[in-house]
Amino acid sequence: MEGTDNRTVFCTFLKACEKYQNNTAYVYRTGGQEFKVSYQKFLEDVFILSKTFKKHGIKKGTKVLFISDNRYAWIVTDIAIASIGAILIPRGSDTPMDEMQFIANHSESTYAIF
């Protein structure tokens, strides 16, 4: 964790992943089945997504509009963005169109993820 600001949410996440790597970090249900994600797998998913975001030009300070419902991908995206130092502007898919348009026009986002 050298070079990581110890006061960030991402640093706290890294410490939790190191300490609890084999424990369950997230549980979700889909199609009637329950899935458990370990901290180790969660961290791997965050790093894969973070690397992809960087490859596409997202960097520290970049503002990213993110439209999604509450699900595993939401938290992975949130932590991946935080790992870069970018700024996530999250909204649910149920956000009224006029509100979404206002946020998109005034958030200074340069990327959007749906």
N, C-alpha and C positions, 0 to 999 in steps of 0.2 A: 504494500500500500504506500510505498515511498512516493512522495510527490502529491499525495492525495490529502486534501484539506480534511482534517479529522472532525470538523464541525458539520459536515454535510450529511444529508440523508443517505447519499450513496456510500459514504464511508461507514455509516452505521449498518447499512445493508451488507457491505463486504465483511464486516466483523461478525454479523449474524451468520452469514454463509460459512465462514471459517469455523465458527464455534458449533454450528448445528447442521453441518453439511449433509448428514444422513437423515435428519428429521424432516417431517412434512412441513413445507412452507405454505402450500396452497392446496385447497381441495375444490374441485368443481365437478359439476354434473352435466352430462350431455347425452342425449339419446337414452335416458334412463340408466346410464352407467355413471359410476363415481370414479374420478381420477384423482390421484394424489401426486403432487409434485414435490420432490425433495429440494432443499436449499441448494444442493449441488446442481441439480437440473435447472432450477430457476436461474442461478448465476450463469450457467452455460447459455441459456436462452437469451439472457440480457446481453451477454458479450457478443453473441451472433448478431443480434439486432443492432447493437451499438456499432459494430464493425460495418454493417450494411448502411446504416445512416451516415457514418463518416465517409464511406465510399461515394455516397450521393451528395456530399458537400455540406452536410449538417455539422456544425462546429459550435464551440462555446459561444453563447450569446444568441445563436440562431433561434428565432421564434417559430414554433411548429404548432399549427392548428391540428387538433386530434379529435375526430368524431367517432365515437364508439359507444356501445353499451357496456355495462359492467361485465367483464369477463377476464380470463387469464391474460389474454393479449393486451388488455388495458394496463395492467400492473407491470407487465414486462416492458411495454413501450414507455411507460412513465419512468421506470428505473433506468432504462437504456438511454433515454434523453437526458436524465439527470447525470448519468455517468460521463456524458460528453460535456456537460455544463450548458447545454441548450435549454430553452425555456418551452415547456409544454403548455398549450392553451387547450385544455380538454373540455369537450361538450358531449352530452349524450345525443343519440340519434333522435330523441324525442324533442329536441330543442326546436321551438317555433322558427320557421323560415326567416321571419323579419329579425329575430334576435340573432340567428346564425349569420345573416348578412351583415348586421351591425358589427358583430365580433370579428368577422372576416375582414371587414373594411377598416376597422380601427385597431386591430391587434398587432399590426405590422408583421404578421406572419409571412414568411417567405416560402414555407412548405405547408402542405396539408396532407394528412393521413386519414383515410376513411376506412 
